[in-house]
Amino acid sequence: MKLGIVGLPNVGKSTLFNSLTKAGAESANYPFCTIDPNVGVVPVPDERLKLLGDLYHSKKVTPAVIEFVDIAGLVKGASKGEGLGNQFLSNIREVDAIVHVVRCFEDANVIHVDGSVDPLRDIETIDLELIFSDIEILDRRIAKTAKAANNDKSLAKELVVLKDMKAHLEDGKLARSFESDDEDAIAFINSLNLLTWKPVIFAANVSEDDLADDGENNPYVQEVRKFAEENASQVFVICAQIEQEIAELEEDEKKMFLEELGLKESGLEKLIAASYELLGLISYLTSGEDETRAWTIKVGTKAPQAAGKIHTDFERGFIRAEVVNYQDLLDCKTYPAAKEKGLVRLEGKDYVVKDGDVILFRFNV
């Protein structure tokens, strides 16, 4: 999974990126501190892996990973070259979802590029810049397709979709609000990598005081939540400053620190939960003496396609899957004991893999 982090300058974007990835991207109290896109790869916290790894005495435990891409703060007029322009937006065209960091805290010591805190205005500013960037992409694609359509009539339909989408964006609407009953048209739009087509998770960055009650008493957070609900997006509340402090701690210290703050999970864990839910993702597990590993798949994936995540040969030569729920396996303490109790099932090609399934694939190539 790949997530792109966007936001205005000084909203806590790079501080959040640093704390999530421990990558040490520079962050300072002035605009455009991030000039090159920063990329960090983060393991997905999953306590099931450690427990299974211990059970099997695995030599290696491999979690699923998320790649974060942090780009320079956007400002109003970026598409026309203001600030650093939108030159870095191409770096997040390949991401699965966008994490939009929104400032929901007051602090006279931290400059706001527009002079005041107003999350909805900030969201609109970023959305408009993303829309302008998408229009630019469409203009180039329309010119290219129109030329090629003279010799290839099958491209005429694509040209209509491109022009319809451009008109939609020029009305100030996001690509993801574009509706069509034509599955081919939707698949084609999907291939365009438009930024405003991608799902969004809002990271409401609050002060430490607003963290314990998850921003319930913060009017800015409530505005963002209402906006997200109306736009089929996810929201999680975070204090980027606290996340940075957490990132410096060892695992056991981290738990104590979170408890002292009255928190059950870190911002990274909140973000991962929101991402998995928004993108419809789950993890199945494989475990043995050599390795215990998590594999991320879409909800609804059938056994052969899940096997294909490990290796294409597994999918091609799929015979069956031996499946046991990870908790059942842990309770039984050994695989043979789980088998004896009838908790290990033999599943065929139509089996839909569930979150927490521990699977052994049988295949023949």
C-alpha positions in Angstrom: 0.0 0.0 0.0 1.3 3.4 -0.9 0.0 6.7 0.6 0.7 10.2 -0.4 0.8 13.0 2.3 -0.4 16.4 1.2 -1.3 19.7 3.0 -0.6 23.4 3.2 2.8 24.5 4.6 3.1 24.4 8.4 0.1 22.2 9.1 2.3 19.4 10.6 2.7 17.4 7.4 6.4 16.8 7.6 6.4 16.4 11.4 3.8 13.7 10.9 5.8 12.1 8.1 8.9 12.1 10.3 7.1 10.4 13.1 5.4 7.8 11.0 8.6 6.8 9.1 11.4 8.0 11.4 12.9 9.1 8.1 14.1 12.4 9.6 12.7 14.6 6.8 13.5 18.3 7.7 10.6 20.1 9.3 10.7 23.7 10.3 8.4 26.6 11.0 8.5 28.1 7.6 6.9 27.3 4.2 8.4 25.0 1.6 10.8 23.3 4.0 10.2 20.0 2.1 11.5 20.6 -1.4 12.2 17.0 -2.6 9.5 14.4 -2.0 10.4 12.2 0.9 9.7 8.5 0.8 9.5 6.2 3.8 8.5 2.6 4.1 6.8 1.6 7.4 6.0 -1.9 8.7 2.3 -2.4 9.6 2.0 -3.1 13.3 0.3 -6.5 13.8 0.6 -8.3 17.1 -0.7 -11.5 15.5 2.6 -11.9 13.7 4.7 -11.9 16.8 2.4 -14.5 18.5 2.5 -16.8 15.5 6.2 -16.3 15.1 6.8 -17.3 18.7 4.5 -20.3 18.3 6.4 -21.6 15.2 9.9 -20.3 16.4 10.1 -18.6 13.0 13.6 -17.5 12.0 12.0 -14.4 10.4 8.8 -12.3 10.9 7.8 -10.2 8.0 5.0 -7.6 8.4 3.1 -6.0 5.6 4.5 -2.5 4.7 3.1 0.9 3.8 5.1 3.4 1.7 4.5 7.1 2.5 5.4 9.8 0.1 5.6 13.3 1.5 5.6 16.3 -0.9 6.3 20.0 -0.4 3.4 22.0 1.1 1.0 23.3 -1.5 -0.3 26.9 -1.5 -3.1 28.7 -3.3 -2.1 29.3 -6.9 0.4 26.3 -6.9 -0.9 25.3 -10.3 0.1 28.7 -11.6 3.5 28.5 -10.1 2.9 30.0 -6.7 5.2 28.8 -3.9 7.0 25.8 -5.4 4.2 25.2 -7.9 2.7 21.7 -8.2 5.8 20.2 -9.6 5.9 17.4 -7.0 2.3 16.2 -7.5 3.4 13.7 -10.1 5.2 11.9 -7.3 1.8 11.0 -5.7 -0.1 9.9 -8.9 0.8 6.3 -8.2 -0.4 6.2 -4.6 -3.5 4.2 -3.5 -4.9 7.0 -1.3 -4.1 10.5 -0.2 -3.5 11.5 3.5 -4.5 15.2 3.7 -3.1 16.8 6.9 -5.4 19.6 8.1 -4.4 22.0 10.9 -7.0 22.0 13.7 -4.9 23.7 16.4 -4.3 27.3 17.4 -0.7 28.4 18.0 0.5 31.9 17.6 4.1 30.6 17.3 3.3 28.6 14.2 2.7 30.7 11.1 -0.4 29.8 8.9 0.2 30.8 5.3 -3.3 32.3 5.1 -3.1 34.1 8.4 -5.7 32.1 10.4 -6.9 28.5 11.2 -9.8 27.4 9.0 -9.7 23.7 8.0 -12.5 23.8 5.5 -10.8 26.7 3.6 -7.5 24.8 3.7 -9.2 21.6 2.3 -10.8 23.7 -0.5 -7.4 25.3 -1.3 -5.7 21.9 -1.7 -8.6 20.3 -3.5 -8.6 23.2 -6.1 -4.8 22.7 -6.7 -5.4 19.0 -7.2 -8.2 19.7 -9.6 -6.0 22.1 -11.6 -3.3 19.5 -11.7 -5.8 16.9 -13.0 -7.1 19.3 -15.7 -3.6 19.7 -16.9 -3.2 15.9 -17.2 -6.5 15.7 -19.1 -5.6 18.5 -21.5 -2.5 16.6 -22.5 -4.4 13.3 -22.8 -7.3 14.9 -24.8 -4.8 16.4 -27.3 -3.1 13.1 -27.8 -6.3 11.0 -28.0 -8.0 13.5 -30.4 -5.0 13.1 -32.8 -5.0 9.3 -32.6 -8.8 9.1 -32.9 -8.6 10.2 -36.5 -7.1 6.8 -37.4 -8.7 4.7 -34.6 -12.4 5.1 -34.1 -12.4 3.0 -30.9 -10.7 6.0 -29.2 -13.7 8.1 -29.8 -15.4 6.8 -26.7 -12.3 7.5 -24.6 -12.3 11.0 -25.9 -15.9 11.6 -24.8 -15.1 10.3 -21.3 -12.0 12.6 -21.1 -14.0 15.6 -22.2 -16.9 14.8 -19.8 -14.4 14.5 -16.9 -12.7 17.7 -17.8 -16.0 19.6 -17.8 -16.8 18.0 -14.4 -13.5 19.2 -12.9 -13.9 22.7 -14.4 -17.1 22.9 -12.4 -14.9 22.7 -9.3 -16.0 19.1 -8.6 -13.6 16.3 -7.6 -13.1 13.4 -10.1 -14.4 10.9 -7.5 -17.8 12.5 -7.5 -18.1 11.8 -11.3 -20.8 9.2 -11.9 -21.2 6.8 -14.8 -23.1 3.5 -15.3 -20.5 2.4 -17.9 -18.0 0.0 -16.2 -15.5 0.5 -19.1 -15.6 4.2 -18.6 -14.9 3.8 -14.9 -12.1 1.4 -15.6 -10.6 3.9 -18.0 -10.9 6.8 -15.5 -9.2 4.6 -13.0 -6.2 4.1 -15.3 -5.7 7.9 -15.6 -4.3 8.2 -12.1 -6.2 11.5 -11.4 -5.4 12.8 -7.9 -9.0 13.8 -7.2 -10.2 10.3 -8.1 -8.2 8.8 -5.2 -9.8 8.2 -1.8 -8.8 10.6 0.9 -8.0 10.2 4.6 -8.0 13.5 6.6 -5.5 13.7 9.4 -6.9 16.3 11.8 -3.8 17.6 13.5 -4.7 18.9 17.0 -2.9 20.1 20.1 -2.0 17.6 22.9 -5.0 18.8 25.0 -7.5 17.7 22.3 -6.0 14.2 21.8 -7.4 12.3 24.8 -11.1 12.9 23.8 -10.2 12.3 20.1 -11.0 15.9 19.2 -14.7 15.7 20.4 -14.6 19.2 21.9 -12.6 20.7 19.0 -14.9 22.6 16.6 -12.3 22.4 13.8 -12.3 18.6 14.1 -16.1 18.5 14.0 -16.1 20.5 10.8 -13.6 18.1 9.2 -15.6 15.1 10.3 -18.8 16.5 8.8 -17.0 17.3 5.5 -15.4 13.8 5.4 -18.8 12.1 6.0 -20.4 14.1 3.2 -17.5 13.2 0.9 -17.1 9.4 1.7 -13.7 10.0 3.3 -12.1 8.8 6.5 -10.8 11.0 9.4 -8.4 10.3 12.2 -7.3 12.7 14.9 -3.6 13.1 15.5 -1.1 15.3 17.3 1.9 15.3 15.1 4.1 16.7 17.8 3.2 13.9 20.2 3.7 11.3 17.4 7.2 12.7 16.9 7.9 12.1 20.7 6.4 8.6 20.5 8.6 7.8 17.5 11.8 8.3 19.6 10.7 5.7 22.2 11.3 2.0 22.5 8.3 -0.3 22.2 7.6 -0.8 25.9 8.1 2.9 26.7 5.7 3.8 23.8 2.9 1.8 25.4 3.4 3.5 28.8 3.5 6.9 27.2 0.3 6.3 25.3 -1.4 5.1 28.5 -0.3 8.2 30.3 -2.0 10.3 27.6 -5.1 8.1 27.8 -4.6 6.7 24.3 -5.2 3.2 23.1 -3.2 3.4 19.9 -0.6 5.6 18.1 -1.4 7.8 15.2 0.3 5.3 12.9 -2.1 2.6 14.0 -5.1 4.9 13.6 -3.9 5.8 10.1 -3.4 2.2 9.1 -6.8 1.2 10.4 -8.4 4.1 8.4 -6.4 3.2 5.3 -7.4 -0.5 5.4 -11.0 0.4 5.9 -11.1 3.0 3.2 -9.3 0.8 0.6 -11.2 -2.4 1.6 -8.0 -4.3 2.7 -7.4 -7.2 5.0 -4.4 -9.4 5.9 -4.0 -13.1 5.8 -1.0 -14.9 7.4 1.4 -17.6 6.5 3.5 -19.2 9.3 6.3 -21.8 9.6 9.7 -22.4 10.9 11.4 -20.3 8.2 9.0 -17.3 8.2 5.8 -15.8 9.6 4.4 -13.2 7.3 1.4 -10.9 6.6 0.0 -10.5 3.1 -2.3 -7.6 2.3 -5.3 -8.4 -0.1 -8.6 -6.8 -1.0 -11.7 -7.8 0.8 -13.5 -10.5 -1.3 -10.2 -12.0 -2.7 -10.5 -15.7 -3.4 -8.0 -18.3 -2.4 -6.1 -18.7 -5.7 -5.7 -14.9 -6.2 -4.5 -14.6 -2.5 -2.0 -17.4 -3.2 -0.8 -15.4 -6.3 0.3 -12.6 -3.9 3.1 -15.0 -2.7 4.0 -16.3 -6.2 2.2 -16.5 -9.6 3.0 -20.3 -9.6 0.8 -20.7 -6.4 -2.1 -19.2 -8.3 -1.5 -21.0 -11.6 -1.1 -24.4 -10.0 -3.6 -23.9 -7.1 -5.0 -27.2 -5.7 -6.4 -26.2 -2.3 -5.9 -24.1 0.8 -5.5 -25.4 4.3 -7.1 -22.7 6.4 -7.2 -22.1 10.2 -8.2 -18.9 12.1 -5.1 -17.5 13.8 -6.8 -17.3 17.2 -7.9 -21.0 17.0 -4.3 -21.9 16.1 -2.9 -19.9 19.1 -5.5 -21.5 21.4 -4.6 -25.0 20.3 -0.8 -24.2 20.5 0.1 -26.5 17.6 -1.1 -27.0 14.0 -1.7 -30.8 14.5 -3.8 -30.0 17.6 -5.9 -27.6 15.6 -6.3 -30.2 12.9 -7.3 -32.8 15.4 -10.1 -30.5 16.7 -11.4 -30.0 13.1 -10.4 -26.3 13.1 -8.2 -26.7 10.0 -10.4 -26.6 6.9 -9.7 -27.6 3.3 -10.9 -24.9 1.0 -11.1 -24.8 -2.8 -11.0 -22.2 -5.6 -14.1 -20.4 -4.5 -13.1 -19.8 -0.9 -13.1 -16.1 0.0 -10.1 -15.4 2.3 -10.9 -13.7 5.6 -8.8 -11.4 7.8 -6.7 -13.4 10.2 -6.8 -16.6 8.2 -3.5 -18.6 8.5 -3.1 -20.4 5.2 -1.0 -23.2 3.8 -1.4 -23.4 0.0 -1.1 -26.7 -1.9 -0.2 -26.2 -5.6 1.2 -28.2 -8.5 3.0 -26.6 -11.5 
